[in-house]
Amino acid sequence: MTDRELLEWAAKAAGIELAQPVVYSDADGVYKARHGWWHPLEDDAHALQLAVAVKLQIHIDNGYGTAARRPDQMWQACEAHKYGGIEAATRRAIVRAAAAIGQQEGE
């Protein structure tokens, strides 16, 4: 799944309305219908807000990676060395877990 797709599905899970048509930038993320850009893959605050909105559990394995999930779902893991460190891996795990929720809700 591309970063754009991850962000679109994660936004759906969190109830975030995106501008239509969807506007995406690698640097800025996706544009919300209100209040500007949203990029939880790069922005710590956006990632934390997303995790809270979809009620995720987060497990951080110090130095190795991060996994996130809802209690009734599979873990979505990200290895730190592949994503630029533990912080980036944590943000990506949050977005991946939220995107999985968004996809399930879209079915």
C-alpha positions as CSV (number, residue, x, y, z in Angstrom):
1,M,0.0,0.0,0.0
2,T,1.4,3.4,-0.9
3,D,1.8,6.2,1.7
4,R,-1.1,8.1,0.1
5,E,-3.4,5.0,0.4
6,L,-2.3,4.5,4.0
7,L,-3.1,8.1,4.8
8,E,-6.5,8.0,3.1
9,W,-7.6,4.8,4.9
10,A,-6.2,6.1,8.2
11,A,-8.2,9.3,7.8
12,K,-11.3,7.3,7.1
13,A,-10.8,5.3,10.3
14,A,-10.4,8.5,12.4
15,G,-13.3,10.2,10.8
16,I,-11.1,12.9,9.2
17,E,-12.7,14.4,6.1
18,L,-10.2,15.0,3.3
19,A,-10.5,17.6,0.5
20,Q,-12.1,16.2,-2.7
21,P,-10.5,15.4,-4.9
22,V,-7.8,14.1,-2.6
23,V,-4.7,16.3,-2.6
24,Y,-1.5,14.5,-1.7
25,S,2.2,15.5,-1.3
26,D,5.0,13.3,-0.1
27,A,6.3,16.1,2.1
28,D,3.0,17.4,3.4
29,G,0.6,14.4,3.4
30,V,-3.0,14.8,2.5
31,Y,-5.1,18.0,2.7
32,K,-8.1,17.9,5.0
33,A,-11.4,19.5,4.1
34,R,-10.7,21.9,7.0
35,H,-7.5,23.0,8.8
36,G,-4.8,22.2,6.3
37,W,-2.4,19.3,5.8
38,W,-2.4,16.1,7.8
39,H,0.7,13.8,7.8
40,P,0.9,11.4,10.7
41,L,3.7,9.5,9.0
42,E,5.9,12.6,9.6
43,D,4.2,14.6,12.4
44,D,4.3,13.2,16.0
45,A,1.2,15.2,17.1
46,H,-0.9,13.9,14.1
47,A,0.2,10.3,14.8
48,L,-0.7,10.6,18.5
49,Q,-4.1,12.1,17.7
50,L,-4.7,9.3,15.2
51,A,-3.7,6.6,17.8
52,V,-6.1,8.1,20.3
53,A,-8.9,8.6,17.8
54,V,-8.9,4.9,16.8
55,K,-8.1,3.6,20.3
56,L,-4.8,1.8,19.5
57,Q,-2.5,-0.1,21.7
58,I,1.2,0.6,21.0
59,H,4.1,-1.7,21.8
60,I,7.6,-0.2,21.4
61,D,10.5,-2.6,21.4
62,N,13.4,-0.3,22.3
63,G,15.7,0.1,19.4
64,Y,14.1,-2.6,17.2
65,G,10.6,-1.5,16.2
66,T,7.1,-0.7,17.0
67,A,3.7,-2.4,16.6
68,A,0.2,-1.0,17.0
69,R,-3.3,-2.5,17.0
70,R,-6.8,-2.4,18.4
71,P,-7.2,-5.0,21.1
72,D,-9.3,-7.3,18.8
73,Q,-7.0,-7.0,15.7
74,M,-3.6,-8.2,14.5
75,W,-0.4,-6.2,15.3
76,Q,0.9,-3.9,12.5
77,A,4.7,-3.9,13.0
78,C,7.4,-1.6,11.6
79,E,11.1,-2.1,12.0
80,A,13.1,0.9,13.1
81,H,16.1,0.4,10.8
82,K,13.8,0.4,7.7
83,Y,12.0,3.6,8.5
84,G,14.6,6.0,9.9
85,G,14.5,5.2,13.6
86,I,12.1,4.2,16.3
87,E,10.1,7.4,16.1
88,A,9.4,7.0,12.4
89,A,8.6,3.3,12.9
90,T,6.2,4.2,15.7
91,R,4.3,6.8,13.5
92,R,4.2,4.3,10.6
93,A,2.9,1.5,12.8
94,I,0.1,3.8,14.0
95,V,-0.8,4.7,10.5
96,R,-0.7,1.1,9.3
97,A,-3.0,0.0,12.1
98,A,-5.4,2.8,11.5
99,A,-5.4,2.1,7.7
100,A,-6.3,-1.5,8.4
101,I,-9.2,-0.3,10.5
102,G,-10.3,2.1,7.8
103,Q,-10.2,-0.7,5.2
104,Q,-12.3,-3.0,7.4
105,E,-14.9,-0.3,8.0
106,G,-14.9,0.3,4.2
107,E,-15.8,-3.2,3.4
